[in-house]
Amino acid sequence: MPDQSHVGRTYDAPGQVVDGERARAFARAIAGGDEVAEPDAVPPTFAAVYLLFPTLGQLFGDADLGVNLAGLIHGEQEFTFHDPVHAGDVVDARARIASGEDKRGMTFVGVELSGSHAGREVCSGSALLIIRGGGS
């Protein structure tokens, strides 16, 4: 289970290419029955695809952490956008374990996220992962 000894551990996923067709399909999916206002724009929530999934996938697969996916709850998620991301951009994604705390039989893991393109930060964020069955 993650703990204080894992704080500072990073997970890098360089070279995440923002696929325009996937971004358009994503925009259509989140629009539901509504028309997509800017069909060629990359929706802000697409950051989950190029930033969140590739880095947290590594974190979840880190055998040293031993995250029990069956007990995982995605508690919070927040993104801040610094520059627009466009189809074809190549984003270097990073996640860093910022905190780990055991409370009430659960482990709370804070993760800081950042994505950069062409040397500039385009997106940053944080996630709170709650793992049931851990902690004291």
C-alpha positions in Angstrom: 0.0 0.0 0.0 1.3 3.5 -0.7 2.7 5.3 2.3 4.9 8.3 3.2 8.0 6.5 1.9 6.5 6.8 -1.6 6.0 10.6 -1.5 8.0 12.2 -4.3 8.0 9.1 -6.6 7.3 10.2 -10.2 5.8 8.5 -13.2 6.7 9.9 -16.6 4.9 9.3 -19.9 6.6 11.4 -22.5 5.5 11.6 -26.1 1.7 11.5 -25.7 0.4 12.4 -29.1 -3.0 14.2 -29.0 -5.0 12.3 -31.6 -7.4 14.6 -33.3 -9.9 11.9 -34.3 -9.9 10.5 -30.7 -10.4 14.0 -29.4 -13.4 14.6 -31.7 -14.9 11.2 -30.7 -14.4 12.2 -27.1 -16.1 15.5 -27.6 -19.1 13.8 -29.3 -19.4 11.4 -26.5 -19.4 14.0 -23.7 -21.8 16.2 -25.8 -24.4 13.5 -25.7 -27.3 14.6 -27.9 -26.0 18.2 -28.1 -24.1 19.6 -31.1 -20.3 19.9 -30.5 -19.6 23.6 -30.5 -16.0 23.4 -31.8 -15.6 20.0 -33.5 -11.9 20.4 -34.1 -11.0 21.7 -30.6 -9.5 19.4 -28.0 -11.9 19.3 -25.1 -10.3 20.2 -21.7 -11.4 16.9 -20.2 -9.4 15.1 -22.9 -6.5 15.7 -20.4 -7.6 12.5 -18.9 -6.4 10.7 -22.0 -3.0 12.3 -22.5 -2.1 13.1 -18.9 -4.1 11.1 -16.3 -4.4 7.6 -17.9 -0.8 7.1 -19.0 0.8 8.2 -15.7 -1.7 6.7 -13.3 -1.5 3.5 -15.3 2.1 3.3 -14.3 1.4 4.2 -10.7 -1.2 1.4 -10.5 1.2 -1.1 -12.0 4.0 -0.2 -9.6 4.5 -3.5 -7.7 6.3 -1.6 -4.9 3.2 0.4 -4.2 0.8 -2.5 -4.3 -2.3 -0.5 -5.1 -5.4 -2.8 -4.7 -7.5 -1.7 -7.7 -10.5 -3.6 -6.3 -10.5 -1.2 -3.4 -9.7 2.0 -5.3 -12.0 5.0 -5.3 -11.2 8.1 -7.4 -11.9 10.7 -4.8 -11.2 14.0 -6.5 -9.8 15.3 -9.7 -8.8 18.9 -10.7 -7.1 20.3 -13.8 -5.8 23.8 -14.5 -5.2 24.7 -18.2 -2.3 27.0 -19.0 -2.2 26.8 -22.8 -4.6 25.2 -25.3 -3.7 21.7 -26.5 -4.3 21.0 -30.2 -4.5 17.9 -32.3 -1.0 16.7 -33.1 0.6 18.2 -30.1 3.0 15.9 -28.3 2.6 16.2 -24.5 5.1 14.9 -21.9 3.0 13.8 -19.0 4.1 13.4 -15.4 2.5 12.3 -12.1 4.1 12.7 -8.7 3.0 11.2 -5.4 2.5 14.3 -3.3 1.1 12.7 -0.1 0.1 9.4 1.4 -1.9 9.1 4.6 -3.7 6.2 6.4 -7.0 7.1 8.0 -10.0 5.1 9.1 -8.9 1.9 7.4 -8.2 3.6 4.1 -5.1 5.0 2.4 -5.4 8.5 0.9 -2.9 9.2 -1.9 -2.5 12.7 -3.3 -1.1 12.9 -6.8 0.2 16.0 -8.6 0.0 16.0 -12.4 1.6 18.1 -15.1 1.8 18.1 -18.9 4.1 20.0 -21.1 4.3 20.6 -24.9 7.3 22.2 -26.6 8.8 23.1 -23.3 5.8 24.9 -21.8 3.3 23.6 -19.3 -0.1 23.2 -20.9 -1.9 21.5 -18.1 -1.5 20.7 -14.4 -3.7 19.1 -11.9 -4.2 16.9 -8.9 -6.0 13.7 -8.0 -7.0 12.1 -4.7 -7.0 8.3 -4.7 -8.6 6.5 -1.8 -7.8 2.9 -1.3 -10.1 0.9 0.9 -8.7 -1.9 3.0 -5.4 -0.1 3.6 -4.4 2.1 6.5 -5.0 1.8 10.2 
